[in-house]
Amino acid sequence: MTKRKTQSAFRYKEGIPLVVPEINAETTKGKKLIANPNCTTAIGLMAVWPLHKLFGLKKMVMSVSYFNMNILLIGRLFLFLASQLDSI
């Protein structure tokens, strides 16, 4: 039985394959432990994999701004609450 580990520490261990099943499931054969990438990387790879097969991409840089999204939501909530106070 193969165990999947989601902790980032396992993503860099030699001998533990980093697996996106739709792309490299064959690397799990004979392994007792596998790792998977974070959610952003997994989704991005699904979109980029066909391009890599066609053009042989060498490097990809991805970034996600969860923090910025939270700040925007807090700001909108603050403005809403402030508008409610003005109407009292």
N, C-alpha and C positions, 0 to 999 in steps of 0.2 A: 504494500500500500504506500503510495506517495503522499507525503504531507506538504501542503502549500503554506509558506510563511509570508506574511505581508509586511513584517518589520523591515525598515530600510536597511538595517545592518546586514541582512542576508543578501541584499542586492549586489554586494561588492565582494562576497566570499568566493574564492577560487573553488571550482568544482561544484558550485550550486548554480544551475542554469537560471537565468532570468527569462521567464516564459510569458509570452502572449500567445495563448493557445491557437488563435486564428493565424498566427504567423510562423511560430516555431515549435509547435507541439511535439515534434519528433525528438526534441532535446530532453524530454522527460523520461524517455525509455531507459530503464535500468537505474534511475535515480530514486533515492528514498526521500530526498528533500529538494524542493524547487522554490524559487522566489518569483514574485510578480512585481511589475513596476507600479508606481503610484497611478491614481486614476487619470490624471492629466496626460501622463506619458502613454498609457494604454490607449486612450481614445485618440490621441494625436497620431500614434503609430498606425492605427487602423486606417486613418485617412491618408497617411504618407506612404504606407507600404507599397501600393501599386506604383507610385511615382519612383520609389527606390528601385523596384524591379525594372522599370523602363529606363531610368536614367542613371542609376547607381549613385544615389546621394551619399556624400561623405560625412556631412555634419548637419545637425538640426538644433536650433536653440528655441526652447519654448519657455514662456513665463505666464504665470497666472497671478491675478491680483485679487485674491479673496479679501484681503485687508481693505483695499479701496472700496470694494462693494459694500462691506459692512459700514464703513464711514458714511457712504452715500445714504444708506438706509437710515442710519441714526440721524443724519442731518435732515432728511425728509420728515422723520418722526418729530424731531424738534420743531421744525417749521409748522407742522400740522398742529401740534400742541400749543404753540405760541399763538397761532391764528384762533384757536378755540378760546384762549384766555382773553384775547382782544374783544371777542364778541360778548363776553359776560358783563 
